[in-house]
Amino acid sequence: PVLSHHENWDGTGYPRGLRGREIPLAARIIRVAESFDAMVRSGTGSTMTRDLALEEIRSQAGISLDPDVVRVFLEIIGEPPVGSSDGENL
């Protein structure tokens, strides 16, 4: 899974160009968590607010991030789902 955590849902990642469910589930989960952590952790040079980081996570669902993993991540942290800014599905 660690080898695959830079693969993108749309197949544009590396090192093997895997796409969608070809990417191991553990790697897809790590990718979402690591992405969010990197955005909000101070000292990374590009620290975002939590809200801005969540907006970016939502925007990457189906592109670089597994949309199902993003949905579960947002549910776990008590945030509105993908495609929603106010808690209603668009």
Backbone bond lengths (Angstrom), bond angles and torsions (degrees), N, CA, C in turn:
res aa  C-N    CA-C-N  psi(-1)  N-CA   C-N-CA  omega(-1)  CA-C   N-CA-C  phi
1 P - - - 1.452 - - 1.533 113.45 -
2 V 1.330 116.74 -38.20 1.461 118.74 -177.78 1.525 110.85 -62.37
3 L 1.314 117.14 -39.06 1.460 121.16 179.01 1.529 111.34 -60.17
4 S 1.306 117.46 -29.65 1.467 121.89 -173.34 1.520 114.66 -99.21
5 H 1.317 119.77 4.44 1.461 118.71 -173.31 1.527 114.41 -75.75
6 H 1.334 117.59 -0.69 1.466 120.64 172.48 1.524 112.24 -108.08
7 E 1.331 115.71 10.44 1.461 119.42 173.64 1.530 107.77 -76.34
8 N 1.314 116.41 143.77 1.466 121.50 179.06 1.517 110.50 -100.76
9 W 1.314 115.99 144.79 1.457 122.82 179.66 1.532 110.44 -51.87
10 D 1.343 117.44 -37.18 1.468 120.68 -177.18 1.529 113.45 -85.69
11 G 1.337 117.87 3.33 1.460 121.54 176.30 1.510 115.81 90.57
12 T 1.325 117.80 3.81 1.466 120.27 -177.00 1.520 113.78 -93.04
13 G 1.321 118.14 5.75 1.463 120.58 -177.10 1.520 112.77 -85.72
14 Y 1.312 114.86 -164.90 1.466 121.28 -179.34 1.517 109.07 -141.50
15 P 1.287 120.85 161.88 1.466 128.23 13.29 1.531 114.32 -91.79
16 R 1.348 119.07 -13.72 1.463 119.24 -172.67 1.519 114.65 -112.25
17 G 1.312 118.13 -1.60 1.457 120.59 179.97 1.520 113.57 68.18
18 L 1.341 116.07 31.36 1.465 119.92 177.10 1.525 109.14 -68.05
19 R 1.327 115.90 155.76 1.462 119.24 179.03 1.520 109.84 -137.18
20 G 1.325 115.05 151.62 1.457 121.65 174.72 1.513 113.23 51.89
21 R 1.316 115.73 -132.73 1.460 121.36 -175.39 1.527 113.72 -74.29
22 E 1.330 117.84 -2.29 1.471 120.13 170.85 1.530 109.93 -66.14
23 I 1.326 116.30 -26.91 1.466 122.15 179.82 1.523 107.69 -76.85
24 P 1.333 118.21 128.65 1.471 119.11 179.25 1.529 111.31 -55.96
25 L 1.333 116.11 140.52 1.465 121.30 -178.22 1.526 111.59 -54.23
26 A 1.313 118.01 -44.30 1.467 120.25 -179.85 1.521 110.75 -57.99
27 A 1.317 118.22 -39.25 1.465 121.81 179.05 1.522 110.89 -66.80
28 R 1.337 117.03 -37.30 1.468 120.73 178.93 1.528 110.85 -66.85
29 I 1.322 116.50 -37.05 1.469 121.14 177.58 1.524 110.06 -68.85
30 I 1.327 116.33 -46.92 1.471 120.98 178.37 1.516 109.96 -57.47
31 R 1.332 117.11 -40.90 1.465 121.22 -177.39 1.528 111.57 -59.85
32 V 1.325 117.28 -44.97 1.464 120.46 -179.73 1.531 110.06 -65.95
33 A 1.318 116.84 -48.52 1.466 120.56 -178.26 1.521 111.43 -63.48
34 E 1.322 117.18 -44.18 1.463 121.07 -179.04 1.522 110.78 -66.92
35 S 1.314 117.02 -38.53 1.468 120.41 178.78 1.525 110.83 -62.24
36 F 1.329 116.09 -48.70 1.461 119.86 179.60 1.531 110.57 -61.67
37 D 1.315 116.74 -46.32 1.462 120.70 179.95 1.530 111.55 -58.73
38 A 1.319 116.84 -45.00 1.463 120.51 -179.30 1.531 111.81 -62.91
39 M 1.327 116.50 -33.29 1.467 119.82 -179.16 1.522 112.90 -73.00
40 V 1.315 117.37 -34.39 1.471 119.80 -173.74 1.528 114.17 -101.80
41 R 1.319 117.96 -14.07 1.466 120.86 -177.09 1.523 109.95 -73.48
42 S 1.313 115.52 128.38 1.461 118.99 177.28 1.528 109.13 -71.12
43 G 1.310 115.32 151.05 1.448 120.60 179.94 1.519 113.29 93.48
44 T 1.331 117.79 -0.97 1.465 119.79 179.80 1.522 111.55 -90.52
45 G 1.313 117.97 -7.89 1.452 121.40 179.28 1.521 113.88 88.95
46 S 1.321 117.58 -15.05 1.466 120.14 -179.84 1.524 110.24 -137.09
47 T 1.313 115.96 45.57 1.457 120.69 -177.30 1.529 110.87 -63.35
48 M 1.325 115.89 131.16 1.461 122.85 177.33 1.525 108.62 -111.80
49 T 1.313 114.95 160.20 1.458 118.41 169.74 1.524 108.04 -68.77
50 R 1.302 116.50 161.34 1.462 121.31 178.37 1.527 110.31 -58.17
51 D 1.332 116.87 -45.32 1.465 120.63 -178.42 1.531 112.07 -62.70
52 L 1.322 116.82 -42.32 1.460 120.35 178.89 1.529 110.89 -66.34
53 A 1.331 116.59 -39.92 1.464 120.76 177.69 1.531 110.43 -63.10
54 L 1.322 117.42 -42.07 1.462 120.65 178.52 1.530 111.06 -65.42
55 E 1.316 116.91 -36.92 1.466 120.76 176.14 1.536 109.78 -62.12
56 E 1.315 116.53 -41.89 1.466 121.01 178.63 1.528 111.20 -66.28
57 I 1.321 117.14 -41.92 1.474 120.76 177.03 1.530 108.95 -59.22
58 R 1.327 117.23 -47.20 1.473 120.55 178.93 1.527 110.96 -59.15
59 S 1.325 116.64 -42.09 1.468 120.41 -176.23 1.527 112.01 -68.41
60 Q 1.319 118.05 -23.21 1.461 121.59 -178.67 1.529 113.41 -92.75
61 A 1.325 117.13 -3.82 1.464 120.64 177.01 1.527 109.24 -62.76
62 G 1.311 116.88 122.42 1.450 121.71 -178.88 1.514 113.79 90.00
63 I 1.318 117.33 -6.72 1.470 121.99 177.27 1.524 108.14 -109.39
64 S 1.333 116.16 -77.49 1.464 118.84 177.30 1.525 111.85 -98.68
65 L 1.325 117.06 -19.70 1.459 121.03 -175.70 1.527 111.59 -116.62
66 D 1.323 115.41 145.11 1.462 122.12 176.70 1.529 108.41 -64.30
67 P 1.331 118.45 119.44 1.470 120.08 -177.65 1.527 113.52 -61.39
68 D 1.328 117.89 -31.65 1.470 119.94 178.11 1.520 111.54 -69.90
69 V 1.324 116.30 -39.14 1.473 120.10 177.91 1.523 109.53 -67.84
70 V 1.318 117.79 -40.40 1.467 120.73 177.10 1.523 110.04 -60.94
71 R 1.332 117.02 -44.01 1.475 120.92 179.90 1.524 110.72 -58.94
72 V 1.321 117.44 -46.25 1.464 121.22 -179.62 1.530 110.24 -67.29
73 F 1.318 117.48 -41.45 1.467 121.48 176.84 1.529 110.11 -56.31
74 L 1.323 116.95 -47.65 1.466 120.80 -179.70 1.526 111.53 -64.98
75 E 1.320 117.29 -39.49 1.465 120.60 176.68 1.525 111.14 -61.23
76 I 1.327 115.96 -45.20 1.463 120.97 -177.64 1.530 111.37 -61.04
77 I 1.324 116.09 -39.29 1.475 117.88 -178.34 1.527 112.75 -91.57
78 G 1.345 116.60 4.62 1.461 120.86 173.97 1.511 114.53 76.91
79 E 1.330 116.68 34.02 1.462 121.47 -179.31 1.521 110.88 -108.45
80 P 1.342 117.17 158.31 1.458 120.54 176.63 1.533 110.25 -61.58
81 P 1.323 116.94 153.07 1.462 121.17 -176.92 1.531 113.54 -70.56
82 V 1.319 115.43 172.86 1.456 122.48 176.33 1.512 108.84 -57.96
83 G 1.342 116.81 140.38 1.453 120.27 179.23 1.507 113.47 82.03
84 S 1.340 116.73 12.15 1.455 120.35 -176.49 1.512 109.67 -135.38
85 S 1.297 116.11 139.26 1.454 120.07 174.24 1.520 111.13 -112.91
86 D 1.332 116.56 -12.03 1.456 119.26 -176.95 1.518 112.92 -130.48
87 G 1.325 116.40 15.85 1.450 119.50 177.87 1.513 114.26 95.19
88 E 1.335 118.10 -8.04 1.455 120.93 177.34 1.519 108.40 -104.25
89 N 1.328 116.25 140.02 1.458 119.53 176.24 1.521 109.07 -69.52
90 L 1.315 115.22 137.31 1.471 120.17 179.03 1.494 110.42 -89.11
